[in-house]
Amino acid sequence: MNLAAAFAASVQKQPDKIALYWGDSEFSYSTLFAQSEAVAAALTGKYGVKPGDRVGLWLKNRPEFVPAVFGVLGADAVLVPINNFLKPDEVNYILKDAGIDVLITDEELAVHAPALIEARPQLKIFRVEDFQADNPEIVNCERSEQDLAVIIYTSGTTGRPKGAMLSHGNLLHNVESCRIVLETVREDRMAVLLPLFHSYMLTVGIFLPLIIGGTIVLVKSLNQPRQILQEMCARQATILPAIPPFYRTLAGLPASIKLPFRLCISGSAPLPVQVLQDFEAKFGIPLLEGYGLSEASPVVSKNPIHGVRKPGSIGRPIPNVELSAQDEAGKILGVGEIGELCVRGGNVMQGYWNHPEETAQALRNGWLLTGDIGYHDADGYFYITDRKKDMLLVNGINVYPREIEEVIYQYPGVKEAAVIGVPDARKGELPVAFVAMEGPNPEEKALLQHLRNKLADYKVPKKVVFRPALPRNAAGKILKTTLRQQDLD
């Protein structure tokens, strides 16, 4: 079994059922399948894609995202979703690293095509506006569960993202585990407002509902919370995956407002206990906090729908997945003992694309080392006490200071640079840069503009603080703990 075949099986059972809502538009299973087949035929024909080739998908949330996903997989190729917030320099790195020669995008993002093609002359652009579904040639996906299906690029502490390799089997395993733990059925309608390029939305927002025969409510209005809510209510969405700031907004709504959901899920960042309690008290809808990472396809644990939901906990491991806290030697620790959280199961990645050394560091005796620190209690609920070194969470998105620092060092005259996170009530955290120059300090605006040209907007520091020199320890390492205590003026 593979992902394309699993989707085709759903289509055969209910070809006329609505698979996706987008504003006032409706797309049946048969319509999405026909578009997927057309994309697969175009990739293998016009674009010369061969089995195992990597195909990039650089697209904002829109209905064509779905046939693009299944079209790539149906062509026996490997899907590489790319963060649509990235700038051309960042996209170019992924195109080169993954060896991508075909990029699926739209007219809006295709304005950057000349810069991409200049860096990678063999790159071919396939615009979703050119998708056709008129009597497409049928392309049968022949991938097995062991074959590579998706490469998800995650930010790395070395300053460059690395691609987590997920097989068809990895993703199907996670879909089935999520189906069980969320008690998902064909009648469910999954509200999708988070970016589809993210591993969580790929699994829970696309694969899960379409493989079980459910429906996607793809939210079209993303600027105003009230409009978002109106769309989800109009289409009677039953499951909502979202991030803590959105639940904070919902918790502040009048109790007279009726939400259609039977279940809400919070991820990507810690859920404040007060938000959880306020939301459930006001609406009576279970709000489940969980945990995952791209390298695990990505869901690892959830608080249960029935029974005890422990505030502040990431819950228990989902079905057919093991989670443990281990010491540096790989010993599994007992109740209350703090160590590195490690994951084992059919959802764990094959490794990092072209990074055997980092793969060896991340996988130990069949366990995935998450880099997150925590423990479990006597009831088997897990808690995170510390995060990966230097990682920030900006609106629930991982941001690694090293990547920002590397771009700061590209600015003329920079002698030292360090990026830390500062708390922000709306976004969770925001990056702040401390910089020491060889000569006179530049205008802060000039340095920030340099960063905006190179980095996604959410990675650009809130502020640049210039210092004659940055504090270091005896070994010469910049002391970020000291910088966190300093005045930002």
Phi and psi in degrees as a GROMACS rama.xvg file:
@    title "Ramachandran Plot"
@    xaxis  label "Phi"
@    yaxis  label "Psi"
@TYPE xy
-134.898  172.324  ASN-2
-64.15  -39.6385  LEU-3
-65.8249  -41.0589  ALA-4
-67.6606  -35.9707  ALA-5
-64.3546  -39.7622  ALA-6
-67.0953  -42.9451  PHE-7
-60.0097  -36.3205  ALA-8
-63.8706  -38.1302  ALA-9
-65.1806  -39.6738  SER-10
-62.6078  -42.6866  VAL-11
-62.808  -33.8723  GLN-12
-73.9811  -32.2171  LYS-13
-151.95  66.0319  GLN-14
-59.8272  -30.0843  PRO-15
-93.9732  -4.7869  ASP-16
-69.5029  146.49  LYS-17
-71.0467  121.769  ILE-18
-95.6561  -26.8349  ALA-19
-151.3  132.098  LEU-20
-106.571  140.867  TYR-21
-144.253  96.0425  TRP-22
61.2715  -125.413  GLY-23
-86.8874  -4.33067  ASP-24
-89.8637  148.765  SER-25
-129.836  139.123  GLU-26
-127.599  122.183  PHE-27
-80.1105  167.745  SER-28
-58.9543  -43.8006  TYR-29
-65.5306  -34.6561  SER-30
-66.2988  -47.6642  THR-31
-64.3214  -36.14  LEU-32
-67.7133  -42.0132  PHE-33
-62.5732  -40.865  ALA-34
-64.7722  -40.3825  GLN-35
-62.1408  -43.9399  SER-36
-62.9418  -39.0798  GLU-37
-65.4069  -40.5094  ALA-38
-63.7637  -44.4962  VAL-39
-60.6575  -42.7436  ALA-40
-64.5741  -40.855  ALA-41
-66.1182  -40.3545  ALA-42
-63.3884  -46.554  LEU-43
-76.2251  -24.9082  THR-44
-94.0176  -82.731  GLY-45
-58.1297  -39.9321  LYS-46
-97.4234  -3.72792  TYR-47
67.5294  26.8886  GLY-48
-74.5637  133.058  VAL-49
-111.414  160.486  LYS-50
-52.3134  131.674  PRO-51
89.7174  -12.3154  GLY-52
-64.823  147.02  ASP-53
-91.8424  132.461  ARG-54
-121.648  124.592  VAL-55
-82.6197  147.542  GLY-56
-129.489  104.011  LEU-57
-115.132  96.1039  TRP-58
-153.979  141.381  LEU-59
-77.4574  171.809  LYS-60
-62.0274  121.861  ASN-61
-165.459  159.842  ARG-62
-55.9386  -33.6256  PRO-63
-65.3552  -14.2487  GLU-64
-57.6754  -39.7338  PHE-65
-67.1888  -54.0328  VAL-66
-64.084  -25.7973  PRO-67
-64.9231  -44.5259  ALA-68
-60.4682  -54.2446  VAL-69
-74.3449  -22.5941  PHE-70
-68.3698  -43.9821  GLY-71
-61.8242  -48.2118  VAL-72
-65.7014  -36.8311  LEU-73
-67.5029  -21.6536  GLY-74
-87.9501  9.98341  ALA-75
65.5521  19.1612  ASP-76
-95.8193  177.737  ALA-77
-108.436  124.774  VAL-78
-81.3775  132.523  LEU-79
-124.721  91.4927  VAL-80
-69.4536  137.396  PRO-81
-120.708  131.417  ILE-82
-52.0781  119.509  ASN-83
-75.6223  -4.69266  ASN-84
-86.3064  -10.4656  PHE-85
-70.3474  152.799  LEU-86
-91.4952  163.441  LYS-87
-51.2696  -40.3061  PRO-88
-60.4627  -39.4222  ASP-89
-70.7529  -38.7415  GLU-90
-66.3519  -40.3545  VAL-91
-58.1943  -38.3716  ASN-92
-61.4367  -44.881  TYR-93
-65.7674  -42.6051  ILE-94
-57.5526  -43.7928  LEU-95
-70.7964  -46.1261  LYS-96
-63.3032  -41.5401  ASP-97
-85.8948  -9.12441  ALA-98
68.1963  45.7671  GLY-99
-88.0747  124.381  ILE-100
-110.668  -10.3034  ASP-101
-129.752  128.566  VAL-102
-122.896  121.059  LEU-103
-90.2442  124.998  ILE-104
-152.899  -169.477  THR-105
-125.421  178.314  ASP-106
-61.8421  -34.3957  GLU-107
-64.2273  -49.7121  GLU-108
-79.7481  -20.399  LEU-109
-68.4346  -9.30783  ALA-110
-62.8886  -20.9336  VAL-111
-88.7778  -0.866982  HIS-112
-55.7719  -42.3965  ALA-113
-56.8999  -40.4114  PRO-114
-68.152  -36.0682  ALA-115
-69.4584  -43.2631  LEU-116
-70.0207  -32.0754  ILE-117
-61.3992  -37.7194  GLU-118
-81.3186  -26.4073  ALA-119
-138.554  83.9547  ARG-120
-56.9954  -28.6817  PRO-121
-80.0169  -2.54707  GLN-122
-66.6773  132.782  LEU-123
-111.55  135.77  LYS-124
-101.35  124.596  ILE-125
-113.477  104.751  PHE-126
-83.1954  139.439  ARG-127
-66.3601  -21.9268  VAL-128
-64.472  -17.4301  GLU-129
-95.314  3.15446  ASP-130
-60.5515  134.119  PHE-131
-123.979  151.59  GLN-132
-136.048  26.7306  ALA-133
-92.2171  105.955  ASP-134
47.0229  57.0228  ASN-135
-70.1208  153.499  PRO-136
-67.7895  134.215  GLU-137
-77.8178  125.963  ILE-138
-116.093  119.077  VAL-139
-92.7434  122.689  ASN-140
-73.6529  127.862  CYS-141
-114.381  18.8028  GLU-142
-71.9687  149.033  ARG-143
-101.133  174.223  SER-144
-63.8031  -25.4211  GLU-145
-80.8177  -14.4494  GLN-146
-76.4512  148.319  ASP-147
-67.3978  132.164  LEU-148
-112.687  -45.1147  ALA-149
-140.292  141.105  VAL-150
-115.681  117.085  ILE-151
-103.546  120.606  ILE-152
-85.593  127.166  TYR-153
-117.98  147.224  THR-154
-63.369  142.247  SER-155
-116.823  151.993  GLY-156
-69.4649  -13.6673  THR-157
-83.278  -0.448336  THR-158
98.8253  -11.0682  GLY-159
-125.664  138.834  ARG-160
-67.4241  155.146  PRO-161
-128.958  151.001  LYS-162
-94.7153  118.177  GLY-163
-80.5256  124.196  ALA-164
-90.8828  115.478  MET-165
-113.859  126.861  LEU-166
-84.4509  169.126  SER-167
-57.5324  -40.9865  HIS-168
-65.892  -39.3871  GLY-169
-56.2318  -49.1618  ASN-170
-73.1431  -39.3181  LEU-171
-63.413  -37.8261  LEU-172
-60.9297  -45.6193  HIS-173
-69.3643  -36.2803  ASN-174
-60.9248  -45.2978  VAL-175
-65.4814  -41.4016  GLU-176
-61.7729  -42.3529  SER-177
-67.2674  -37.8026  CYS-178
-58.0528  -42.7243  ARG-179
-69.0528  -50.8182  ILE-180
-70.9878  -29.6697  VAL-181
-94.3608  -3.21877  LEU-182
53.476  43.6022  GLU-183
-75.8881  137.324  THR-184
-131.346  172.236  VAL-185
-60.3699  -27.0976  ARG-186
-78.2296  -9.39464  GLU-187
-72.3656  146.576  ASP-188
-122.77  115.933  ARG-189
-88.2621  117.246  MET-190
-76.9189  126.821  ALA-191
-123.017  107.382  VAL-192
-123.138  -13.9936  LEU-193
-79.9283  159.794  LEU-194
-61.8238  131.523  PRO-195
-70.8078  -17.721  LEU-196
-70.938  -17.2862  PHE-197
-73.8535  144.088  HIS-198
-58.8588  -35.3102  SER-199
-66.6984  -43.8448  TYR-200
-71.6391  -31.7027  MET-201
-61.3455  -45.1802  LEU-202
-77.3879  -53.2236  THR-203
-88.0259  -26.9588  VAL-204
-90.7637  -25.102  GLY-205
-118.295  -62.6654  ILE-206
-62.3978  -47.1633  PHE-207
-58.9367  -57.7273  LEU-208
-64.2106  -37.6518  PRO-209
-79.2828  -25.965  LEU-210
-79.0354  -31.1923  ILE-211
-89.1308  -5.71206  ILE-212
90.6679  22.2413  GLY-213
-89.6627  -157.716  GLY-214
-135.631  145.082  THR-215
-102.554  129.189  ILE-216
-103.546  93.9136  VAL-217
-84.7497  110.568  LEU-218
-70.4221  128.402  VAL-219
-90.7372  -36.6831  LYS-220
-94.6768  114.272  SER-221
-114.836  6.01979  LEU-222
-94.0062  -34.9287  ASN-223
-117.458  122.306  GLN-224
-53.2436  -37.274  PRO-225
-65.4239  -40.3042  ARG-226
-68.3385  -37.9191  GLN-227
-59.2782  -46.7536  ILE-228
-64.5336  -39.6145  LEU-229
-60.8868  -41.9643  GLN-230
-64.2064  -45.3312  GLU-231
-66.7135  -36.708  MET-232
-71.05  -40.1927  CYS-233
-60.5981  -35.4523  ALA-234
-98.1161  6.51716  ARG-235
52.2486  52.0951  GLN-236
-62.0132  141.047  ALA-237
-105.896  -23.4186  THR-238
-128.524  132.297  ILE-239
-122.869  109.218  LEU-240
-91.2076  127.978  PRO-241
-153.528  -178.742  ALA-242
-107.125  160.04  ILE-243
-51.3401  -42.2394  PRO-244
-58.3762  -32.5788  PRO-245
-69.9602  -38.6044  PHE-246
-69.9596  -29.8841  TYR-247
-62.1929  -41.669  ARG-248
-64.0843  -46.3071  THR-249
-63.1808  -38.6188  LEU-250
-64.1342  -21.871  ALA-251
-87.6237  -2.21047  GLY-252
-75.5719  158.133  LEU-253
-61.9497  144.705  PRO-254
-64.7902  -18.1738  ALA-255
-70.3903  -19.3197  SER-256
-73.7735  130.825  ILE-257
-102.606  123.086  LYS-258
-94.2373  143.482  LEU-259
-84.2417  -6.36057  PRO-260
-74.9831  143.787  PHE-261
-93.5337  -15.3376  ARG-262
-157.922  137.314  LEU-263
-125.34  145.443  CYS-264
-128.454  133.79  ILE-265
-115.784  134.013  SER-266
-152.709  -174.07  GLY-267
77.9097  -22.0444  SER-268
-159.843  158.531  ALA-269
-59.0306  137.065  PRO-270
-92.6374  117.183  LEU-271
-57.7529  135.899  PRO-272
-57.9591  -39.9779  VAL-273
-62.9202  -39.0003  GLN-274
-64.4812  -44.3498  VAL-275
-58.6946  -47.5101  LEU-276
-67.8358  -41.0629  GLN-277
-65.2779  -42.0861  ASP-278
-65.0779  -49.8067  PHE-279
-67.7583  -35.2948  GLU-280
-67.0612  -35.3208  ALA-281
-79.948  -41.5087  LYS-282
-110.496  -15.4113  PHE-283
67.4425  21.4878  GLY-284
-105.073  130.582  ILE-285
-59.2552  128.804  PRO-286
-114.944  109.18  LEU-287
-98.7011  123.644  LEU-288
-91.612  140.686  GLU-289
-140.165  -168.512  GLY-290
-150.894  145.725  TYR-291
-169.741  173.702  GLY-292
-155.517  152.177  LEU-293
-52.4584  -37.4935  SER-294
-65.8044  -9.71262  GLU-295
-116.678  19.1486  ALA-296
74.3501  11.9417  SER-297
-117.752  -3.22774  PRO-298
-76.7843  134.476  VAL-299
-118.683  -44.8712  VAL-300
-145.792  158.909  SER-301
-151.192  147.802  LYS-302
-71.8334  144.81  ASN-303
-74.6887  153.602  PRO-304
-67.7639  -45.9273  ILE-305
-103.93  146.883  HIS-306
91.1586  -155.08  GLY-307
-81.0336  128.36  VAL-308
-111.291  115.012  ARG-309
-94.7556  114.653  LYS-310
-57.4443  135.705  PRO-311
88.2919  -8.48476  GLY-312
-99.8182  150.952  SER-313
-90.1778  6.19005  ILE-314
87.4769  -159.001  GLY-315
-104.01  161.117  ARG-316
-59.3614  142.819  PRO-317
-71.386  164.44  ILE-318
-54.1041  139.115  PRO-319
66.377  22.4091  ASN-320
-130.974  137.55  VAL-321
-106.505  142.922  GLU-322
-134.953  134.005  LEU-323
-145.523  159.641  SER-324
-102.042  129.814  ALA-325
-129.043  152.369  GLN-326
-85.0302  -178.133  ASP-327
-65.6884  -20.3882  GLU-328
-89.6407  -2.98309  ALA-329
92.1077  8.9135  GLY-330
-75.8233  131.924  LYS-331
-76.6285  126.662  ILE-332
-90.523  159.076  LEU-333
-91.0003  -171.589  GLY-334
-56.1392  128.472  VAL-335
78.9952  -7.65679  GLY-336
-83.9928  129.978  GLU-337
-90.0574  131.463  ILE-338
-159.167  -170.301  GLY-339
-80.0711  132.015  GLU-340
-72.8101  132.586  LEU-341
-130.882  143.575  CYS-342
-120.884  140.388  VAL-343
-138.199  137.196  ARG-344
159.152  176.099  GLY-345
-68.701  -6.78339  GLY-346
-88.6356  -8.65362  ASN-347
-75.8299  134.915  VAL-348
-55.8577  163.546  MET-349
-77.1521  -24.2989  GLN-350
147.053  -172.709  GLY-351
-97.3781  133.908  TYR-352
-59.3873  120.834  TRP-353
62.6342  20.4861  ASN-354
-131.962  69.8623  HIS-355
-61.9723  -34.1699  PRO-356
-68.296  -43.2391  GLU-357
-70.2212  -31.5258  GLU-358
-62.229  -44.1538  THR-359
-63.0665  -32.5642  ALA-360
-75.8525  -27.9095  GLN-361
-88.5545  -24.3773  ALA-362
-115.1  127.439  LEU-363
-139.873  115.178  ARG-364
52.9493  40.3287  ASN-365
85.5625  -4.7225  GLY-366
-100.571  140.539  TRP-367
-90.0582  121.818  LEU-368
-86.4037  114.441  LEU-369
-79.329  -23.7674  THR-370
85.0777  -7.78428  GLY-371
-92.1128  143.924  ASP-372
-106.301  136.532  ILE-373
-174.805  -163.46  GLY-374
-156.743  172.253  TYR-375
-125.137  154.238  HIS-376
-94.4912  -174.91  ASP-377
-67.0433  -19.5543  ALA-378
-92.8098  2.22428  ASP-379
84.9061  11.73  GLY-380
-86.7712  138.501  TYR-381
-103.311  152.308  PHE-382
-135.069  141.153  TYR-383
-100.377  127.234  ILE-384
-104.188  -20.9029  THR-385
-153.864  155.232  ASP-386
-106.155  176.445  ARG-387
-57.0409  145.976  LYS-388
-53.6836  130.845  LYS-389
66.2428  3.66145  ASP-390
-80.8176  138.475  MET-391
-109.818  157.137  LEU-392
-120.327  105.616  LEU-393
-107.253  110.994  VAL-394
53.9404  35.777  ASN-395
80.9619  3.18864  GLY-396
-104.643  132.9  ILE-397
-65.4909  131.066  ASN-398
-130.755  126.131  VAL-399
-106.229  119.706  TYR-400
-52.5892  -34.6173  PRO-401
-57.6973  -38.4234  ARG-402
-63.4008  -42.1035  GLU-403
-67.4793  -41.3436  ILE-404
-61.2103  -39.2551  GLU-405
-60.5577  -37.9188  GLU-406
-73.9336  -36.1212  VAL-407
-60.1206  -40.6658  ILE-408
-65.7062  -16.502  TYR-409
-76.0469  -13.2639  GLN-410
-79.0739  133.863  TYR-411
-56.5268  131.715  PRO-412
90.366  -0.732223  GLY-413
-74.6921  125.571  VAL-414
-97.5175  -44.0728  LYS-415
-140.286  147.525  GLU-416
-149.869  140.542  ALA-417
-147.92  138.161  ALA-418
-117.866  132.111  VAL-419
-124.93  171.047  ILE-420
-106.571  142.486  GLY-421
-121.539  144.933  VAL-422
-62.1982  144.674  PRO-423
-140.543  128.836  ASP-424
-62.6869  -32.4138  ALA-425
-91.6352  -40.9114  ARG-426
-106.793  1.60746  LYS-427
89.0029  -63.9621  GLY-428
-144.806  156.984  GLU-429
-136.496  142.133  LEU-430
-76.0938  142.658  PRO-431
-128.32  135.068  VAL-432
-105.26  133.544  ALA-433
-105.859  128.711  PHE-434
-134.458  136.639  VAL-435
-116.401  132.771  ALA-436
-105.382  155.583  MET-437
-70.4009  -36.8236  GLU-438
-124.819  -144.219  GLY-439
-63.2542  148.119  PRO-440
-69.7699  135.018  ASN-441
-76.9288  171.485  PRO-442
-67.3588  139.397  GLU-443
-57.2243  -38.5023  GLU-444
-60.7255  -37.7356  LYS-445
-66.7894  -42.5177  ALA-446
-68.1414  -40.4986  LEU-447
-64.9591  -36.5896  LEU-448
-65.4942  -38.0606  GLN-449
-57.7184  -42.6341  HIS-450
-69.3368  -38.2337  LEU-451
-63.8914  -31.1018  ARG-452
-72.8382  -19.7608  ASN-453
-112.299  -21.7781  LYS-454
-124.347  152.446  LEU-455
-57.1031  147.184  ALA-456
-56.5453  -37.5075  ASP-457
-70.7345  -12.7432  TYR-458
-91.0174  -15.1802  LYS-459
-70.0025  128.552  VAL-460
-57.2009  146.008  PRO-461
-65.2566  -31.7364  LYS-462
-155.8  150.991  LYS-463
-113.721  125.271  VAL-464
-110.196  117.955  VAL-465
-89.7997  135.558  PHE-466
-133.965  150.01  ARG-467
-60.4972  -36.0735  PRO-468
-156.657  156.001  ALA-469
-100.816  144.182  LEU-470
-65.5037  138.83  PRO-471
-133.196  155.455  ARG-472
-89.0387  -174.917  ASN-473
-62.9753  -26.1744  ALA-474
-87.0213  -0.857893  ALA-475
91.1596  4.74507  GLY-476
-82.6005  135.154  LYS-477
-64.1304  132.428  ILE-478
-90.3586  93.3942  LEU-479
-71.0982  -26.052  LYS-480
-62.2531  -36.606  THR-481
-69.7733  -41.1612  THR-482
-62.4383  -34.4063  LEU-483
-66.2187  -19.9896  ARG-484
-93.8943  -5.96252  GLN-485
-86.5874  155.634  GLN-486
-69.3602  137.787  ASP-487
-87.2948  1.62298  LEU-488
